[in-house]
Amino acid sequence: MVRTPETTHRIHFQDCDMLGHLNNARFLDYFLNAREEHTIQHYSLNLGKLAREQDGAWVITKHHISYLRPATHGELVRIRTQLIHFDNSSLVVEMQMLSEDGQRLKALLWSEMVFVAVKSGTRSEHSDELMDMLEKLDVDDVNYDPDGFDERVKTVRKQFKQLRRDDS
């Protein structure tokens, strides 16, 4: 099972500002669309089907995002997503937008989500089946700290800088 799936996306004109940069609000759309694609392709997890069959869905409660480099009109970008934390009723997904060659970090996002019962809208626990899947998907080498977003951004930036040095 792929723990950190990655897909390539083209930045579209209608999503850009007057400078040709991807609008800050649209980063979220690109990230969330990529994650949905990843869950369907790699985990056979259709979120709409899950909501209908298990009366449960993840609801985003918070985003942490750092914009590091512009993504520009027509550019191809890579988007990686990975589960970095979960418990019996919540999870945190980290998403990274990279340059096409995968060498430069453009943005990093943490999306915090809670699992809710669709009919009541109240917090609900993950089923045993979901807990088993989340255990398999959880990325072990990311030490999640709810207050550590800025530190995580620094760490990932250093990793990419070292990667570029090693490649040259």
C-alpha positions as CSV (number, residue, x, y, z in Angstrom):
1,M,0.0,0.0,0.0
2,V,1.4,3.4,-1.0
3,R,1.6,5.6,2.1
4,T,2.6,8.8,0.3
5,P,0.9,8.9,-3.1
6,E,1.8,11.6,-5.6
7,T,0.1,13.0,-8.7
8,T,0.8,15.7,-11.2
9,H,-1.5,18.6,-11.8
10,R,-1.5,21.6,-14.2
11,I,-2.2,25.0,-12.8
12,H,-5.2,26.5,-14.7
13,F,-5.6,30.1,-15.8
14,Q,-9.0,30.5,-13.9
15,D,-7.3,29.6,-10.6
16,C,-4.6,32.3,-10.9
17,D,-4.4,35.9,-9.8
18,M,-3.4,38.9,-11.9
19,L,0.3,38.0,-11.6
20,G,-0.4,34.5,-12.9
21,H,0.2,32.9,-9.5
22,L,-2.2,30.3,-8.1
23,N,-4.6,32.1,-5.8
24,N,-4.0,31.2,-2.2
25,A,-7.5,30.0,-1.6
26,R,-7.2,27.7,-4.7
27,F,-4.2,25.8,-3.2
28,L,-6.8,24.1,-0.9
29,D,-8.8,23.0,-3.9
30,Y,-5.8,21.5,-5.6
31,F,-4.7,19.8,-2.4
32,L,-8.1,18.3,-1.5
33,N,-8.8,17.2,-5.1
34,A,-5.5,15.4,-5.1
35,R,-6.2,13.7,-1.8
36,E,-9.6,12.5,-3.1
37,E,-7.9,11.1,-6.2
38,H,-5.3,9.4,-4.0
39,T,-7.8,7.8,-1.7
40,I,-9.8,6.4,-4.7
41,Q,-6.8,5.2,-6.7
42,H,-4.6,3.9,-4.0
43,Y,-7.0,2.9,-1.2
44,S,-10.2,2.1,-3.0
45,L,-11.8,4.5,-0.6
46,N,-14.7,6.5,-2.1
47,L,-15.6,9.1,0.5
48,G,-19.2,9.5,-0.8
49,K,-19.7,5.8,-0.7
50,L,-18.3,5.7,2.8
51,A,-20.7,8.3,4.0
52,R,-23.7,6.4,2.5
53,E,-22.6,2.9,3.7
54,Q,-21.2,3.7,7.2
55,D,-23.1,6.9,7.9
56,G,-19.7,8.6,8.5
57,A,-17.5,11.2,7.0
58,W,-14.5,13.3,7.8
59,V,-15.1,17.0,8.3
60,I,-12.2,19.4,8.2
61,T,-11.8,21.3,11.4
62,K,-8.6,23.2,10.8
63,H,-6.0,23.9,8.1
64,H,-2.4,25.0,8.6
65,I,-0.8,26.1,5.4
66,S,2.5,27.6,4.5
67,Y,3.0,29.2,1.0
68,L,6.7,29.0,0.1
69,R,7.0,29.5,-3.6
70,P,4.4,30.6,-6.3
71,A,2.7,28.0,-8.5
72,T,2.2,29.7,-11.8
73,H,-0.3,29.5,-14.7
74,G,0.4,26.5,-17.0
75,E,3.0,25.0,-14.6
76,L,2.9,21.3,-13.8
77,V,3.2,20.6,-10.0
78,R,3.4,17.4,-8.0
79,I,1.1,16.9,-5.0
80,R,2.0,14.4,-2.3
81,T,-0.4,13.5,0.5
82,Q,0.1,11.3,3.6
83,L,-1.6,10.5,6.8
84,I,0.6,11.7,9.7
85,H,-1.6,11.2,12.7
86,F,-4.9,9.5,13.7
87,D,-6.8,8.4,16.7
88,N,-10.2,6.8,17.3
89,S,-12.1,9.8,15.8
90,S,-9.7,12.2,14.1
91,L,-6.8,12.4,11.6
92,V,-4.3,14.7,10.2
93,V,-3.2,14.6,6.5
94,E,-0.1,16.4,5.3
95,M,-0.1,17.6,1.7
96,Q,2.9,19.0,-0.2
97,M,2.9,20.8,-3.5
98,L,6.2,20.5,-5.3
99,S,7.8,21.7,-8.5
100,E,7.4,19.3,-11.5
101,D,10.9,17.9,-10.9
102,G,10.1,17.3,-7.2
103,Q,13.0,19.3,-6.1
104,R,11.3,22.4,-4.6
105,L,8.6,22.7,-2.0
106,K,5.9,25.2,-3.0
107,A,3.4,24.8,-0.2
108,L,2.8,22.5,2.8
109,L,-0.6,21.9,4.3
110,W,-1.9,20.1,7.4
111,S,-5.6,19.3,7.3
112,E,-7.1,18.2,10.6
113,M,-10.3,16.3,10.4
114,V,-12.8,14.6,12.7
115,F,-15.0,11.7,11.8
116,V,-18.7,12.5,12.2
117,A,-22.0,10.6,11.9
118,V,-23.7,12.0,8.8
119,K,-27.2,12.0,10.1
120,S,-26.5,13.6,13.5
121,G,-23.5,15.7,12.6
122,T,-21.8,14.6,15.9
123,R,-18.3,13.2,16.4
124,S,-18.1,9.5,15.9
125,E,-15.5,6.8,16.3
126,H,-13.8,5.2,13.4
127,S,-14.9,1.6,12.7
128,D,-12.4,-1.2,13.4
129,E,-12.0,-1.6,9.7
130,L,-11.1,2.1,9.3
131,M,-8.7,1.9,12.2
132,D,-6.9,-1.0,10.6
133,M,-6.6,0.9,7.3
134,L,-5.4,4.0,9.0
135,E,-2.8,2.0,10.9
136,K,-1.4,0.7,7.6
137,L,-1.4,4.2,6.0
138,D,0.1,6.2,8.9
139,V,3.6,7.5,8.0
140,D,5.9,6.6,10.9
141,D,8.8,8.9,10.1
142,V,6.7,12.1,10.7
143,N,6.6,13.0,14.4
144,Y,3.3,14.8,14.6
145,D,3.0,17.6,17.2
146,P,-0.3,19.6,17.0
147,D,1.8,22.8,17.7
148,G,4.7,21.8,15.5
149,F,3.6,22.9,12.1
150,D,6.2,25.6,11.7
151,E,8.9,23.2,12.8
152,R,7.7,20.6,10.3
153,V,7.9,23.2,7.5
154,K,11.5,24.0,8.4
155,T,12.4,20.3,8.5
156,V,10.8,19.5,5.1
157,R,12.5,22.6,3.6
158,K,15.9,21.3,4.9
159,Q,15.2,17.9,3.5
160,F,14.6,19.3,0.0
161,K,17.7,21.5,0.2
162,Q,19.8,18.5,1.1
163,L,18.2,16.5,-1.8
164,R,19.1,19.2,-4.2
165,R,22.7,19.3,-2.9
166,D,23.0,15.5,-3.2
167,D,21.7,15.6,-6.8
168,S,24.2,18.3,-8.0
